[in-house]
Amino acid sequence: MTKKDLRLKYKNLRQAMLSEEAEDKSLAIANQLLQLDIWDKTYFHLFLTMENQKEVHTDYILNILAGKDKEVIVSRSDFERYTMVHYLLTDNTKLVVNQYGIPEPLDGIEVPSNKMDVVFVPLLAFDNHGHRVGYGKGFYDRFLNECKPDVIKIGLSFFEAEEEAIEANDTDVRLDYCVTPSKIYRF
């Protein structure tokens, strides 16, 4: 299946999910994350849920990170360059939803990409080799290429891995883990 076909398939599967099912699965994903050996790290980059895309609800993960007193980093997208600027999430951070439905910080304390220890990566589909399909603009691949080599990349998915390998480009960055409601995939 092509990346385009996978995007359509998983967008449709997400849209068919009831809100309660998405909430339950998001909580299960957050609970699975507690099993990973990542909690000694400091800087965690977290995407904020796009409600219109029925993404994994990351507020449960945010609660875990706050409870463990971790530094949480969120991003604002630059759609002209397909890049992101990263900000420390604080009590004073003002978030606005952009035209694409992405909650983003207006401003704040900027954090360079090479400070990230762990990055939670949004995706639509993934395979058993750690390749993923995102929304197709390359924001996260560019960002992950700017991170330090040992950054831990964790995909979050409502669905299990695609059996067939996903086509990968030279610029695609593989995940280290992908967490679903029922399983942790290690790559």
C-alpha positions as CSV (number, residue, x, y, z in Angstrom):
1,M,0.0,0.0,0.0
2,T,1.3,3.5,-0.8
3,K,1.8,6.1,1.9
4,K,-1.2,8.0,0.3
5,D,-3.4,4.9,0.6
6,L,-2.3,4.3,4.2
7,R,-3.1,8.0,5.1
8,L,-6.6,7.6,3.7
9,K,-7.1,4.2,5.4
10,Y,-6.1,5.4,8.9
11,K,-7.8,8.8,8.7
12,N,-11.0,6.9,7.9
13,L,-10.4,4.4,10.8
14,R,-9.8,7.3,13.2
15,Q,-12.9,9.2,12.1
16,A,-15.0,6.1,12.6
17,M,-13.9,5.8,16.2
18,L,-16.3,7.0,18.9
19,S,-14.9,9.7,21.2
20,E,-15.1,7.4,24.3
21,E,-13.1,4.7,22.4
22,A,-10.4,7.3,21.5
23,E,-10.2,8.4,25.2
24,D,-10.0,4.8,26.5
25,K,-7.3,3.9,23.9
26,S,-5.4,7.1,24.7
27,L,-5.4,6.3,28.4
28,A,-4.2,2.7,27.6
29,I,-1.3,4.2,25.5
30,A,-0.3,6.5,28.4
31,N,-0.3,3.5,30.8
32,Q,1.8,1.5,28.4
33,L,4.4,4.3,28.3
34,L,5.0,3.8,32.0
35,Q,6.7,0.5,31.2
36,L,9.4,2.1,29.1
37,D,12.8,2.9,30.5
38,I,12.7,6.6,29.6
39,W,11.7,8.3,32.9
40,D,15.3,9.2,33.9
41,K,15.3,11.7,31.0
42,T,14.6,15.4,31.4
43,Y,13.4,17.0,28.1
44,F,10.2,15.5,26.6
45,H,8.8,16.8,23.3
46,L,5.0,16.2,23.2
47,F,2.7,17.0,20.3
48,L,-0.6,18.5,21.4
49,T,-3.7,16.7,20.1
50,M,-5.4,17.8,16.9
51,E,-9.0,17.1,17.8
52,N,-10.1,17.5,14.1
53,Q,-7.8,14.6,13.2
54,K,-8.8,12.4,16.2
55,E,-5.2,12.0,17.2
56,V,-4.1,10.2,20.4
57,H,-5.1,12.4,23.4
58,T,-1.8,13.4,24.8
59,D,-3.2,15.1,27.9
60,Y,-2.8,11.8,29.8
61,I,0.9,11.8,28.9
62,L,1.1,15.4,29.9
63,N,-0.2,14.6,33.3
64,I,2.4,11.8,33.7
65,L,5.2,14.2,32.7
66,A,4.0,16.8,35.1
67,G,3.7,14.3,37.9
68,K,7.3,13.2,37.2
69,D,8.4,16.8,37.1
70,K,9.8,16.6,33.6
71,E,10.4,19.5,31.2
72,V,7.8,19.4,28.5
73,I,8.4,21.0,25.1
74,V,5.7,21.8,22.5
75,S,6.0,23.3,19.0
76,R,4.7,25.9,16.7
77,S,4.7,25.0,13.0
78,D,6.1,27.2,10.2
79,F,4.1,26.1,7.1
80,E,6.3,28.2,4.7
81,R,9.5,26.2,5.6
82,Y,7.8,23.0,7.0
83,T,9.8,23.4,10.2
84,M,8.9,23.8,13.9
85,V,10.0,26.1,16.7
86,H,10.0,24.5,20.1
87,Y,9.0,26.1,23.4
88,L,9.1,25.1,27.0
89,L,5.5,24.4,28.2
90,T,4.9,26.4,31.4
91,D,1.9,27.6,33.4
92,N,2.1,30.9,31.5
93,T,2.2,29.4,28.0
94,K,-0.6,30.7,25.9
95,L,-1.9,28.1,23.4
96,V,-3.9,28.9,20.3
97,V,-5.4,26.5,17.7
98,N,-4.0,27.3,14.2
99,Q,-5.9,27.1,10.9
100,Y,-5.0,23.4,10.6
101,G,-6.4,22.5,14.1
102,I,-3.0,22.3,15.8
103,P,-2.8,23.7,19.3
104,E,0.4,25.8,19.4
105,P,2.2,28.1,21.8
106,L,2.1,31.8,20.9
107,D,5.6,32.3,22.3
108,G,7.7,31.5,25.3
109,I,11.1,30.1,26.2
110,E,12.6,28.6,23.0
111,V,14.3,25.2,23.3
112,P,16.7,24.0,20.6
113,S,16.0,20.6,18.9
114,N,19.3,19.1,20.2
115,K,18.1,19.4,23.8
116,M,15.3,16.8,23.4
117,D,15.8,13.5,25.2
118,V,12.5,11.9,24.2
119,V,10.1,12.8,21.3
120,F,6.6,11.6,21.1
121,V,5.8,11.4,17.4
122,P,2.3,11.6,15.9
123,L,1.6,9.2,13.0
124,L,-1.2,7.7,11.0
125,A,0.4,4.2,10.4
126,F,3.6,2.4,11.1
127,D,5.3,-1.0,10.3
128,N,7.3,-3.6,12.2
129,H,10.6,-1.9,11.2
130,G,9.8,1.5,12.8
131,H,8.9,3.3,9.6
132,R,5.9,5.5,9.9
133,V,3.4,7.5,7.8
134,G,2.6,11.0,9.0
135,Y,0.6,13.7,7.3
136,G,3.1,14.0,4.5
137,K,4.8,17.4,5.0
138,G,7.9,16.1,6.7
139,F,7.8,18.3,9.8
140,Y,8.8,15.6,12.2
141,D,11.5,14.1,9.9
142,R,13.2,17.5,9.6
143,F,12.8,18.0,13.4
144,L,14.1,14.5,14.3
145,N,17.1,15.0,12.0
146,E,18.0,18.1,14.1
147,C,17.9,16.2,17.4
148,K,20.9,14.6,19.0
149,P,21.7,11.1,17.7
150,D,20.5,9.3,20.9
151,V,17.1,11.0,21.1
152,I,14.4,8.4,21.8
153,K,11.6,8.5,19.2
154,I,8.3,7.1,20.3
155,G,5.3,6.8,18.0
156,L,1.8,6.8,19.4
157,S,-0.9,4.8,17.6
158,F,-4.5,3.7,18.2
159,F,-3.8,0.8,15.7
160,E,-1.3,-2.1,15.4
161,A,1.6,-2.2,12.9
162,E,1.0,-2.7,9.2
163,E,2.3,-6.2,8.2
164,E,3.6,-4.9,4.9
165,A,6.8,-2.7,5.1
166,I,6.1,1.0,4.5
167,E,8.1,2.6,1.7
168,A,10.8,4.8,3.2
169,N,12.8,7.7,1.8
170,D,16.3,8.8,2.7
171,T,14.9,11.6,4.8
172,D,12.5,9.4,6.8
173,V,13.5,8.9,10.4
174,R,12.7,5.5,12.0
175,L,11.1,5.3,15.4
176,D,12.7,3.5,18.4
177,Y,9.3,2.5,19.8
178,C,5.7,2.7,18.9
179,V,3.1,2.4,21.6
180,T,-0.5,1.2,21.0
181,P,-3.2,0.5,23.5
182,S,-2.2,-3.2,23.8
183,K,1.5,-3.4,22.8
184,I,4.9,-1.7,22.8
185,Y,6.8,-2.2,19.6
186,R,10.6,-2.0,19.9
187,F,12.7,-1.3,16.7
